Amino acid sequence: MSFAVLALAVAGAGVAGLALTALATAFLPVPPAGRAVAALLGLVATVAAMGWTSRRLTDRAIRAEYGEEPGGQAERPGGDGLG
C-alpha cells in the first residue's frame, strides 16, 4: 500500500465528515448556539474519523509488508543478531 492511497483515504474521510457536518448544521432546527455546538462536534468527529482511517490503513500496510500484527517484532532473514 502506498502513501498516496493512505493520504487519499484519510482525505476522503475528512471530506465526508465535513460534508456531513455542513449538512447537519444547515438543516438542524436549532438556534445559532446549537448549530455552533453541532459544528464543533462535527469537526471533532471528522478528526477522529481521519485518525481512525489512518491507523486502520497503516496497520493493514504493516501486516501486508511484514506479515505480523502492528507493534510486534518483525522476523527478518538473518535477524539472529549474528550478522
ABEGO torsion letter per residue (X at the ends): XBAAAAAAAAAAAAAAAAAAAAAAAAABBBBAAAAAAAAAAAAAAAAAAAAAAAAAAAAAAAAAAAGBBBGBBBBBBGAAGAX
